[in-house]
Amino acid sequence: MALRACGLIIFRRRLMPKVDNTAVEFLLLQASDGIHHWTPPKGHAEPGESDLETALRETQEEAGIEAGQLTIIEGFRRELSYVAREKPKTVIYWLAEVKDYNVEVRLSHEHQAYRWLGLEEACQLAQFKDMKAVLQEGHHFLCSTAA
């Protein structure tokens, strides 16, 4: 059976008029182990948790950002399937905007660094083709809707 994880693609908009969607910045966290890859916060479900509850809990645990500090963007949900450590894995992502541009990020021991990045830089750090595609789809969604 495939491992299942859930996470949030967290973003903020630079303090500019909302008409400029190049102002979108994504939060990526750098893992403390393995290849030190960069991803949005994500993790595995605990018994009885819904997928979205998992994503919100993992975001709080890994980045110190609580559910009340975020707005989940309706209409965007993406599922990635890939092999990690020789096991099939599925990760579900939602888009979430921080309510405070200057929100404090507090990393857990699982991550060693974080960065707020524009789409191009986020895709360069993301490394994995599927992760890059989800960031691009999220950015396109934000630019094409009144989100």
Disulfide bonds with the S-S distance in Angstrom:
none
